[in-house]
Amino acid sequence: MPRVVLSPVAEEDIIEILAWSHEHFGELARLRYEALLTQAIVDIAEDPKRTGSISRDELAVGARTYHLWHSRQRAERAVGIVSKPRHFLLFRLNSDREIEIGRVLHDSMDLASNLPDGYSA
């Protein structure tokens, strides 16, 4: 399985998403979303072209997106399942053959205007 690398901005995205979840929905909701994020990252590391992964070459060569919804049934069930996840991963396989996660964005956000540094069309 390829190594997964989070960009600094993707790390910030995750911190903000989990903090927001905790503040608005409580600790258990944060734990559910954290388990879902973890599972989605594992899923794309195991198979970057898995069902639900979409090529986004119009944004950057090799760029793909993966909505967390596709991993919700495999996420940790001890804390429950996130029924309506709203985020997706923007990722690509980098030159070191690592899965590089560039952003974790809400599905209502415009992806093209939120690309991380180093991504280009």
C-alpha positions in Angstrom: 0.0 0.0 0.0 1.4 3.4 -0.9 2.4 5.8 1.8 -0.1 8.7 2.4 1.1 12.2 2.8 -1.1 15.1 3.9 -0.3 18.6 2.6 -0.1 21.3 5.4 -3.4 22.8 4.1 -5.1 19.3 4.2 -4.0 18.9 7.8 -5.5 22.3 8.6 -8.7 21.3 6.7 -9.0 18.2 8.9 -8.3 20.1 12.1 -11.0 22.6 11.2 -13.6 20.0 10.1 -13.2 18.0 13.4 -13.3 21.2 15.5 -16.4 22.4 13.8 -18.0 18.9 14.2 -17.2 18.9 17.9 -18.5 22.4 18.4 -21.8 22.0 16.6 -22.6 18.3 17.1 -20.5 17.1 20.1 -17.7 14.7 20.8 -19.4 11.5 19.4 -20.1 13.3 16.1 -16.4 14.4 15.9 -15.3 10.8 16.6 -17.6 9.5 13.9 -16.2 12.0 11.4 -12.6 11.3 12.4 -13.2 7.5 11.9 -14.8 8.3 8.5 -11.9 10.5 7.4 -9.4 7.8 8.5 -11.3 5.1 6.6 -11.5 7.2 3.4 -7.8 7.8 3.5 -7.1 4.1 4.0 -9.5 3.3 1.2 -7.8 5.5 -1.4 -4.4 4.3 -0.3 -5.5 0.7 -0.9 -7.0 1.6 -4.3 -6.7 5.2 -5.6 -9.1 4.4 -8.5 -11.7 2.6 -6.3 -15.4 3.2 -7.0 -16.2 6.8 -6.2 -12.8 8.1 -7.1 -13.1 10.6 -10.0 -10.3 11.7 -12.3 -9.9 15.5 -12.2 -7.3 16.1 -14.9 -9.0 19.4 -15.7 -7.7 20.7 -12.4 -4.2 19.1 -12.4 -2.6 16.1 -14.1 -3.3 13.0 -12.0 -5.7 14.8 -9.6 -8.6 12.8 -8.3 -11.4 13.4 -5.8 -13.1 11.0 -3.5 -16.2 11.8 -1.5 -16.3 10.5 2.1 -19.8 9.1 1.4 -18.2 6.1 -0.4 -16.4 5.0 2.8 -19.1 5.5 5.4 -20.1 1.8 5.5 -16.5 0.7 6.2 -15.9 3.4 8.9 -15.5 2.4 12.6 -18.9 1.3 13.8 -18.1 1.5 17.6 -19.0 5.2 17.4 -21.6 4.9 14.7 -21.8 5.9 11.1 -21.9 9.3 9.6 -25.2 9.2 7.6 -24.6 12.3 5.4 -20.9 13.2 5.1 -20.3 16.4 3.2 -16.5 16.4 2.4 -14.2 15.0 -0.2 -10.5 14.4 -0.6 -8.5 15.9 -3.4 -5.5 13.7 -4.0 -2.9 12.5 -6.5 -0.1 10.0 -6.8 3.1 12.0 -6.5 6.5 11.4 -8.1 7.6 9.3 -5.1 4.6 7.0 -5.6 2.9 8.3 -2.5 -0.8 9.3 -2.2 -0.6 13.0 -1.7 -3.8 14.5 -0.2 -3.9 18.2 -1.2 -7.2 19.3 0.4 -10.2 18.0 2.3 -13.1 20.2 1.2 -16.8 20.6 1.9 -18.8 19.4 -1.2 -20.4 22.9 -1.6 -17.0 24.6 -2.1 -15.6 25.4 -5.5 -12.7 23.1 -6.0 -10.9 25.0 -8.7 -10.6 28.1 -6.5 -9.4 26.1 -3.5 -6.5 24.1 -5.0 -3.4 23.8 -2.8 -0.1 25.3 -3.9 1.6 23.1 -6.4 -1.6 22.0 -8.1 -2.1 23.4 -11.6 -4.2 22.6 -14.7 
